[in-house]
Amino acid sequence: MFWQESFGMQLEKFLSAEQFMLNAPMTEHTTFKIGGAADVLIFPSSAEEVSKIFKLVNMFSLPLTILGNGSNVLIRDKGIRGVVVKFTEKFFGKMRCDGEKIIACAGAELKSVSSFAAENSLTGLEFACGIPGSIGGAIFMNAGAYGSEMKNIVSKVTAVALSGDILEFDKRDLDLSYRHSIFQKNNCAICEVELKLQRGNVDDIKNKIADFTRQRESKQPLEFPSAGSTFKRPEGNFAGTLIDKTGLKGLQIGGAMVSEKHAGFVINAGNATAQDVLNLIEEVRRRVEEVYGISLSPEVRILGEE
Ligand SMILES: Cc1cc2nc3c(=O)[nH]c(=O)nc-3n(C[C@H](O)[C@H](O)[C@H](O)COP(=O)(O)OP(=O)(O)OC[C@H]3O[C@@H](n4cnc5c(N)ncnc54)[C@H](O)[C@@H]3O)c2cc1C
């Protein structure tokens, strides 16, 4: 495609060669290890670079997709047209501590930020230690576990709008609720997150992290690629329990399978295509609805060309 070459030439003016790729297979950039290629994949290293990239995207009239660690997405088999901007720990993962606050760049992984909080005797982020996402993705999803969620600890977010403008959001502007934030509507790229934590005892914090890690390892199929819980929690119920009680553990379509260990997870049991996963999601929804009259909706974000 001609535009890819000329877009690449524009990127070369302000990014290093390792910061962008053409025709990048998304199997390598998602925890599901599924997905066709992205036309252009970019790893920015500052909000200013993101702003420049967005201005170019507008100039070329390209579709834009934003990714963090790729742990809550299913990328379709045809891949992603246009530009994917991916926030990684390597290029966009700096963090610092200021009193009881932690300020982290969007690509910082939750496990790194929670260890950093522990090292600084700050409590409140332990719940996130085993969530394999970036801090930016965690704000976008209002990620949560073990009775807490990002909503409880975030105080400020800096983001870049599609226009290229750098904007600040106060906690009250974020519209955070169960697996929801304002960023699901406004197309901004989260670049920096400020967390307000509390002073705690290092040993207590580390013990809590160890305990949550043990619980996760015993209950979740971490040995297989997945995107975590496939479905949102339906009101007053648990998707995993409904799927289990419908007898769907182990149900397999192609390489996609309902985990035997945790029915809430669809896993890539070996060479699954996105279509296998989509077909399995549909089948699970149909059968749970038939038995319980409850319609499950996916928590996993489905991206890419249909
Ligand atoms: C084994 C496993 C366990 C999990 N356990 C949990 C759990 O306990 N609790 C939980 O809530 N989730 C869990 N998840 C799901 C996932 O890790 C979280 O939703 C996480 O917050 C996603 O972050 P990410 O960086 O991987 O985002 P991605 O998957 O890359 O993206 C998710 C969405 O966020 C958007 N996005 C990502 N980064 C940005 C950004 N910087 N700016 C704007 N938009 C952005 C993307 O466009 C996409 O729509 C689990 C996943 C796995 C694989």
The ligand as a MOL file (V3000), in Angstrom:
LIG
                    3D

  0  0  0     0  0            999 V3000
M  V30 BEGIN CTAB
M  V30 COUNTS 53 58 0 0 0
M  V30 BEGIN ATOM
M  V30 1 C -5.0520 -13.6640 32.6280 0
M  V30 2 C -5.8350 -12.3810 32.6490 0
M  V30 3 C -6.4010 -11.9400 33.8340 0
M  V30 4 C -7.1310 -10.7590 33.8850 0
M  V30 5 N -7.6760 -10.3590 35.0800 0
M  V30 6 C -8.3770 -9.1900 35.1290 0
M  V30 7 C -8.9420 -8.7360 36.3740 0
M  V30 8 O -8.7890 -9.3580 37.4360 0
M  V30 9 N -9.6420 -7.5790 36.3560 0
M  V30 10 C -9.8210 -6.8410 35.2240 0
M  V30 11 O -10.4600 -5.7820 35.2890 0
M  V30 12 N -9.3010 -7.2490 34.0500 0
M  V30 13 C -8.5790 -8.3900 33.9650 0
M  V30 14 N -8.0320 -8.7950 32.7660 0
M  V30 15 C -8.2890 -8.0080 31.5390 0
M  V30 16 C -7.2200 -6.9340 31.2270 0
M  V30 17 O -5.9580 -7.2770 31.7450 0
M  V30 18 C -7.6580 -5.5610 31.7710 0
M  V30 19 O -8.8730 -5.1380 31.1740 0
M  V30 20 C -6.5940 -4.4850 31.5140 0
M  V30 21 O -6.9500 -3.3120 32.1960 0
M  V30 22 C -6.4070 -4.1720 30.0310 0
M  V30 23 O -5.2490 -3.3780 29.8920 0
M  V30 24 P -4.3820 -3.4130 28.5540 0
M  V30 25 O -3.3040 -2.4090 28.7090 0
M  V30 26 O -3.9630 -4.7920 28.2370 0
M  V30 27 O -5.4450 -2.8890 27.5070 0
M  V30 28 P -5.6920 -3.4270 26.0190 0
M  V30 29 O -6.1890 -4.8200 26.0700 0
M  V30 30 O -4.5130 -3.1530 25.1740 0
M  V30 31 O -6.8810 -2.4700 25.5800 0
M  V30 32 C -8.1520 -2.5720 26.1890 0
M  V30 33 C -8.9790 -1.3670 25.7440 0
M  V30 34 O -8.3720 -0.2040 26.3030 0
M  V30 35 C -8.0260 0.7340 25.2860 0
M  V30 36 N -6.7440 1.3430 25.7020 0
M  V30 37 C -5.6340 0.6700 26.1380 0
M  V30 38 N -4.6710 1.5480 26.4740 0
M  V30 39 C -5.1740 2.7950 26.2260 0
M  V30 40 C -4.6580 4.1180 26.3450 0
M  V30 41 N -3.4270 4.3520 26.8150 0
M  V30 42 N -5.4560 5.1450 25.9860 0
M  V30 43 C -6.7150 4.9410 25.5310 0
M  V30 44 N -7.2550 3.7030 25.3820 0
M  V30 45 C -6.4950 2.6560 25.7370 0
M  V30 46 C -7.9410 -0.0630 23.9920 0
M  V30 47 O -8.3030 0.7310 22.8810 0
M  V30 48 C -8.9590 -1.1900 24.2300 0
M  V30 49 O -10.2430 -0.7980 23.8030 0
M  V30 50 C -7.2950 -9.9840 32.6980 0
M  V30 51 C -6.7070 -10.4160 31.5030 0
M  V30 52 C -5.9760 -11.6000 31.4680 0
M  V30 53 C -5.3350 -12.0280 30.1770 0
M  V30 END ATOM
M  V30 BEGIN BOND
M  V30 1 1 1 2
M  V30 2 1 2 3
M  V30 3 2 2 52
M  V30 4 2 3 4
M  V30 5 1 4 5
M  V30 6 1 4 50
M  V30 7 2 5 6
M  V30 8 1 6 7
M  V30 9 1 6 13
M  V30 10 2 7 8
M  V30 11 1 7 9
M  V30 12 1 9 10
M  V30 13 2 10 11
M  V30 14 1 10 12
M  V30 15 2 12 13
M  V30 16 1 13 14
M  V30 17 1 14 15
M  V30 18 1 14 50
M  V30 19 1 15 16
M  V30 20 1 16 17
M  V30 21 1 16 18
M  V30 22 1 18 19
M  V30 23 1 18 20
M  V30 24 1 20 21
M  V30 25 1 20 22
M  V30 26 1 22 23
M  V30 27 1 23 24
M  V30 28 2 24 25
M  V30 29 1 24 26
M  V30 30 1 24 27
M  V30 31 1 27 28
M  V30 32 2 28 29
M  V30 33 1 28 30
M  V30 34 1 28 31
M  V30 35 1 31 32
M  V30 36 1 32 33
M  V30 37 1 33 34
M  V30 38 1 33 48
M  V30 39 1 34 35
M  V30 40 1 35 36
M  V30 41 1 35 46
M  V30 42 1 36 37
M  V30 43 1 36 45
M  V30 44 2 37 38
M  V30 45 1 38 39
M  V30 46 1 39 40
M  V30 47 2 39 45
M  V30 48 1 40 41
M  V30 49 2 40 42
M  V30 50 1 42 43
M  V30 51 2 43 44
M  V30 52 1 44 45
M  V30 53 1 46 47
M  V30 54 1 46 48
M  V30 55 1 48 49
M  V30 56 2 50 51
M  V30 57 1 51 52
M  V30 58 1 52 53
M  V30 END BOND
M  V30 END CTAB
M  END
